[in-house]
């Protein structure tokens, strides 16, 4: 087969309209074979003829989009020295834009012989059991598409799963359910627009592997946190089985979201790969240049593991950093996504051992003209020592605020804590972010996420119920800060049902009225349950799929209206911190906190651990930032009462200097107030146990 020298860059397989250039980086390789597969899956091997700066490359003038391929890398087999080259194993191209098929688990996929241990090389050919990379067709009609660039302070995120959202949706054609095309259906777009969210955050769609131990138990890696292809959209979410079809279908989905005014954020997993530890399979990096791509221990037979998955990518090495940056840039420029949520982001910050806020990865992000301009969200922890880094990421980053989640959960279930903690979380967590010059929207506020209980289960279960995962209920978090309201699981007692509904409204109301960026777990607005399973990572079935046949319409309506309320009132989504400053010419401050007697909180009130109630005044006339046209932004004044006590309490409204007349608009004990209820300054107000009341000043 004719092959020309080609070029070392760009890496991967790049079709130029006539032929395809192939390039693969490996410092340790002694020879690299490009393996081409025809329609009958017959393999033809071609040596890449050139090596430039450790990039092995060649150009094949006849290769067109749709061609399936892989690599075999010849080099040292020396596990003790960290090198595991094995040309018997077909390898995935790290830069593959499309990948066809899934791993079929066989001993041949592993680089060693099971009966002799991980140091003894296996010469069994893995090709019959491996997926194929695909030369992809890069052309797509993006006409009319544009970046929405929704400001952070106006953003409302909806975390969801490509398959789970539509797998059982009655208004999505059966052949499109669980696919990118299914997400792009008008019924789904109409749902999101009616709900009012501004961004969908998709759980991993980078090509991932279903772990052998799950497949052996007839389970699957449903969540997808097991990536091996950082450029390829996962093929199982494509409605067509054609090689490479997922690329165009994903692009069409993004275009549909943009047309609906909704941004697309990807949950990305760059901290580890699906190859696991020294006992894991050889799929890609392990066979290309193991010691370069992975962090190894002093005994180089083994891997550093900051993720709990067996390995960690080596972020100190330039080509590893280049791989990540090229991947991110590709998804922005070629796939038109609007941002990323980085799984276990603390792992990416590790230079040697400690988490380094100014590591090379973050320096590269900061200076990159493309990536630095999209939405960047860190999951600011990993499982290694010192990995919990909430509040410590650089200025261009936002963070999943785990302290917000924990505090708000504890507040509404009645745990003793200081009111100061709750007040800080409700107003954007300035204690975490202000000292790094970040603003309230650095805090991604959430009550629930894919990992843990759904909102319905948070108020229905004290304990996890993960038996279906096949791990004797030992997996998943045991300390959930949940409260079942008096009965474990489904309950017939109407009083328990009313309390649970009130608690769900409490959580949603605090989430949507807090400063910062709210993130809603998909399905929480409809009462979705996982039956108490708080770690449904392997449940690709009705446990995880959205149950559209049993929607809590009242809760959905409540949530829709709550989102509209946030959008209508800029005082709940300020771009600057509250300062406790007076309005010019008056003694009324931009924010003030009150006891249930209607008096401003004193220092000793904040530290009362048993206290479960307080009120807050939000001043709509002190919003510091103008609108995009430079005009002042003004809003109504609001007074919000929180009662997390287990009994009703009588609150007294503040004196007239804070507002003479107030109208009740929301009471989570009953829902939205449809008939006007007026109150005067100093009036008493009975507030139901475990409930929240929102009053708007009537001028």
C-alpha positions, 0 to 999 in steps of 0.5 A: 500500500502506498504511503508517503512521509506525511506530517507529525502534526496534527496528531491523529487521523486527519482527512484533507479531502484527498487522503489521510495523514496518521500521526502517533506520539510515543517516546518509547516506540521502536516501530509503529504499525498502522492497522487498517481493517476492510469491510470483512474486518481483514487487517492490513498492517503498514509501518509508519515510515517517519518519526519526527520529535517522537511522532510516528507519521505517514500519509495514505493518499487513498484513505477516506472517511469511514476507514477503520484502523488501530495501532500496534506499537513495538518497543520494550516490555519491561514492567519493572521499568514502567514499559509495557509495549506489546505489538500483539495488542491492537491499540486505540488512537488517543486522537481518534475522532470516532470509535466503532464498537466496544471491548469484548472481554477476553484474556487476549485484551490483557497484555499478560498471561493470567496464569503467569502474572502481570510481568509475563507478556501475552502474545495473544492477538487482541484485535478480534476483541477490540473496537476500531478507530474510524477516520471521521468526516469533518464537514458539517453544516453549522450554518446559523449556529452561534455561541450563546455566551450566557453570563454566569450569573444568569446561568441555571444548569441541569445535570442529566444523562444522554440515555437516561433522559429519553430512554422511556420518553413517550414523545421521543420515537422509540428508535431515537430514545437514549441517543443524541438525536433523542435529546434533540427532539422537539418534545425535549427542547420544549420541556427544557424551555418550559422548565427555564434552565439555560444549560444542560450538563451532560454526564460523560460522552467521551468514548468509554468502556464497560468494565469487565467486572460489571459485564461479568455481572450483567451490568454496565458502566452507565455513568461513563466515568471510564473514558479511553477516547478523549475526542470521540463521542460515545458511539452507543448514544448514536441512533445509527450503527454506522462507523463514525455516525455519532460525530454528526449526530452529536453536532446536530444535538448541540445545534438544536440546543443552541437554537433553543437558547440552551448551552451544552456543558460536558462532564469530562474525565481526564484524570484517569483512563479505562486501562486500570492498574497493573492488572488492567487491560491494554487498550491505548496509552498503556501500550503506546508509552505507559511510563509517559502517560501514567503516573507510576510509583517508585516501583514502576510496576505500579500506578499512582492512584488519586482517583480510586480507579487504578491509575492517574494521568501524568499531568507533568508531561508535555504531550499529556498536557497537549492531549488534554488541551487539544481535546478541549479545544476540539470540543469547543471549536469543532463540536461547539460545546460551551463548557466543561465540568472536570471530574476529580479536578484536584487530580489534574492539579497534582504536580508531584504529590500535593495539589498545586493550584498553579500547576501546568494544566491550569497555567495552560488553561489560563493562557489559552485563547479558546478554552479560557473563554468557555465555562470551566467547572471543577469538581474540586476534590479527589481521593488522594491526600490533600485532595479536598480543594473547595475554594482553591481553584484559580480565578477563571474557574467555578467549582462544585460547592460541596460545602453548600450541599452539606450545609443546606442538607444539614440545615433542613434536616435540623442538624446543629450548626451555626447560622453563620455557615448557612448565611455564607452559603446562601449568599454565595460563599464569600468565605471560600471565593472572595479572597481569590478575586472571584465572584458569587458565581464561582460557586456552583450550588447544588443539593443533589447530583448524579453521585448520591441520592436524588432529591426525592430519595434525600427526603425518603431514605436514611440509608443507602439501598444499593443491593442491585449493584451486587456489592453487598451494599458496601458501595456508595456514600454511607453519610448522606446527610439525608432524612426520611421524614419518619419512614424508610422508603415509600410511605402511606402516611399522608403526614409523612408525604406532606412533610417530604413534599415540603422538604423538597420545596425547601431545597429547591427554593433555597437552591434557586434563591441563593447567590451563585449558580444553581445546578439542578439534578435532572429529574428532581423537578419531577420527583424521580426516585432511584429506590434509595440507590445512591450509587447507580453508576452501573444501573442502565435500567429503570433504576436510573432512567427517567420515569416520565409516566409518573411525574409529580406535576405539582413539583414540576410546576413549582420548580418552573415557577421558581426558575422564572422567579429567579430570572425575574428578580436580579437581586437573587443573582447578583454579580458582586458580593453583598457588603452590608453597606447602607443605601446612599442617604439612608441607614438601610443596608444591601443585606441584613439578617434578623432573629425571629423577634425581628431584631438584627442578628447580634454576634452571639446569635450567629454562633448559636448552634441549636438555632434553626430560624432566621430572616434575611432582607435583600435590598433591590436598590443596591445591585452594584452592576449595570445591565449590558447597556450600562443602565442601573439594575433595580429590583424589589426588596425581599424578606425571606424567613427560614424555619428549619425548626421541627415546630411552627414558630411566630416571627415578627417582621422588621420595623418600618425602616426596612419596609412598611408593607409586604406581600407574601409570594411563596410559602413552601408549606403550601406553595405559591400564594395565589391570593394577595396576603399583605403584612405590615412592618412589625406584624407577627407571622406564624411560619410552619415547621420546616418551611420557607416564606418569601415576602416582597416589599409593596411600595 
